[in-house]
Amino acid sequence: MGGASLDGLPGWVTLLRAPNPGPMTLDGTNTWVLRAPGEELGFVIDPGPLDEGHLRRVAEHGPFRAIMITHGHHDHVEGAPRLSEMLGGTPIETAPFDSDGLTIRILDTPGHTADSVCFLVESGNVRAMLTGDTILGRGSTVVAAPDGDLGSYLDSLTVLTAYENVLMLPGHGPAQNDVAALARGYLDHRRERLAQVEDAMARGAETPEEVVDLVYPEIDPAVRFAAIFSAKAQLDYLHHKNRESGTRADGLDRL
């Protein structure tokens, strides 16, 4: 879905990956430590799960100005209170910062979850976008109803297409050179998938499970539940779109 893997990270970026690999977390949750050259205080993005060993490794990179969270899923935020405690009360923030040699801007990017944000970070003349689960470094993101919303997600991806050649630091998977290229690839993938779901609906599929049977016939049983969540979000989006346009799900105009 577009993009190219990055060979190396800027000197002010450190990756500490949590030991929680799995079908939904890929190699594990990416905890990012950001510290501008010569600065005492850094920032932690997504401390990850409540794993004492991982949190100790993160704490060793302190001190920090703040702990910041891209969204509320437990594999990103569960360890935040414990990490704050380890660090003597470092605040858990979602406010923008312009201090300690870094400028951090918050972009509201709902869709994967209602509370999803991305952080646009600048140090010197280098910018990076921390995308959480809005865009992954490998594969595609689950948009799971009811907290996820596909319409909002497509809008958020469109916002991210404006950031050409900006380094992408995702919540899972490898860093990528160009967040805009990944966002365009994700949009193309979602549009292709929606067309497949519309075709499944025209063939009689009405439930998420029926959509999955037609659209994902060879899916790994271990992640079938995620496909069902995605199919529900796709159906919700298409039904809403059809209601708004006055078009039935089968493509026939209302009388």
Buried (B, 14 or more C-beta within 10 A) or exposed (E): BBBEEBEEBBEBBBEBBBEBEEEBBBBBBBBBBBBBEEBEBBBBBBBBBBBEEBBEBBBEBBEBBBBBBBBEBEBBBBBBEBBBEBBEEBEBBEEEBEEBBBBBBBBEBBBBBEBBBBBBBBBEEEBBBBBBBBBBBBEBBBBBBEBBBBBBBBBBBEBBBEBEEBBBBBBBBBBBBBBBBBBBBBBEBBEEBBEBBBEBBEEEBEEBEBBBBBBBEEBEEEBBBBBBBBBBBBBBBBEEBBEEEEBBBEEEEEE
